Amino acid sequence: MLYQLETSSHLIAGLDDRIVGYLGWIQTTCDIAEAWLKRDAQLQPAFDNIDAVAVTVLATDDRKYVLPLIKHAKTLNPGCSVFWKRHFIDGRLAAKRAVRKKIPVG
């Protein structure tokens, strides 16, 4: 989380003077993020050729804030694909998701 604070790679959602959500990410590459998502490889930040962000912290007590936070993070990282895992408190299996950037054809 310190990485996210130092690099301003986070969002805090507020409503009526209270925090309703937090989202933090790591800037990385699609190769690193896909390995993390598919094979539980170690997630590392990238400093060159950044083309992806991996959401590592998303906390909210109301799921209606999840998608808006992810969409806003995507607007702050134009041209990047977004990867995240969702872990459930009740023990259900993790859901793994990705929104890949569109690659121009031609």
C-alpha atoms as one frame of an Amber mdcrd trajectory, in Angstrom:
protein
   0.000   0.000   0.000   2.949   2.328   0.561   3.775   2.035  -3.171   0.263
   3.219  -3.975   0.508   6.235  -1.698   3.982   7.207  -2.920   3.032   6.925
  -6.607  -0.518   8.319  -6.285  -1.823   5.009  -7.613  -5.012   5.025  -5.593
  -8.502   6.465  -5.380 -10.623   7.261  -2.366 -14.383   7.503  -2.877 -16.342
   9.715  -0.545 -19.988  10.460   0.047 -21.385  12.942   2.577 -18.005  13.421
   4.308 -17.331   9.720   4.752 -15.092   7.314   2.895 -17.115   4.701   1.011
 -14.363   3.044  -0.986 -10.638   2.722  -1.644  -8.919   1.349  -4.724  -5.170
   0.932  -5.138  -3.194  -0.411  -8.087   0.284  -1.187  -9.358   1.465   0.000
 -12.759   2.949  -2.972 -14.554   2.943  -4.818 -17.877   0.279  -7.085 -19.347
   2.708 -10.025 -19.252   3.359  -9.613 -15.523  -0.325  -8.986 -14.739  -1.537
 -11.960 -16.775   0.946 -14.264 -15.019  -0.273 -12.913 -11.660  -3.892 -13.420
 -12.669  -3.588 -16.845 -14.300  -0.755 -18.516 -12.390  -0.551 -16.572  -9.119
   2.924 -15.349 -10.098   4.453 -12.533  -8.083   3.107  -9.126  -9.017   5.832
  -6.571  -9.676   5.592  -2.905 -10.650   7.089  -1.966 -14.010   9.000   1.215
 -14.681   9.219   0.918 -18.478   6.731  -0.225 -21.111   3.796   0.107 -18.699
   0.652  -1.132 -20.432  -1.383  -2.483 -17.509  -2.532  -1.770 -13.999  -3.230
  -4.479 -11.437  -5.741  -3.614  -8.749  -4.350  -4.912  -5.464  -6.695  -3.295
  -2.940 -10.369  -2.545  -3.387 -12.356  -2.031  -0.235 -15.969  -0.922   0.038
 -18.991  -1.948   2.025 -21.317  -1.503  -0.953 -20.608  -3.213  -4.260 -22.218
  -0.355  -6.199 -18.902   1.515  -5.817 -16.721  -1.267  -7.287 -17.264  -0.670
 -11.013 -17.152   3.154 -10.809 -13.831   2.958  -8.930 -12.351   0.573 -11.513
 -13.626   2.691 -14.415 -12.142   5.843 -12.893  -8.794   4.113 -12.340  -8.865
   3.155 -16.026  -9.401   6.803 -17.048  -6.349   7.748 -14.957  -4.295   5.125
 -16.806  -5.293   5.598 -20.466  -4.183   2.888 -22.838  -3.666   0.375 -20.024
  -5.421  -2.905 -19.469  -6.815  -3.437 -15.963  -6.464  -6.701 -14.015  -7.920
  -7.656 -10.635  -8.819 -10.590  -8.410 -11.838 -10.618  -6.173 -11.563 -12.578
  -2.951 -14.711 -13.347  -1.017 -14.998 -13.171   2.749 -17.272 -16.231   2.817
 -14.628 -18.541   1.321 -15.903 -18.686  -2.262 -13.218 -19.115  -4.910 -11.521
 -15.934  -6.117 -12.928 -14.348  -9.258 -10.224 -13.220 -11.688 -11.001 -10.419
 -14.124  -9.349  -8.318 -16.795 -10.405  -5.433 -19.013  -7.908  -5.359 -21.847
  -7.164  -2.265 -23.870  -8.348  -2.278 -27.444  -5.558  -2.742 -29.944  -6.127
  -0.825 -33.183  -6.559  -3.036 -36.254  -4.733  -2.173 -39.427
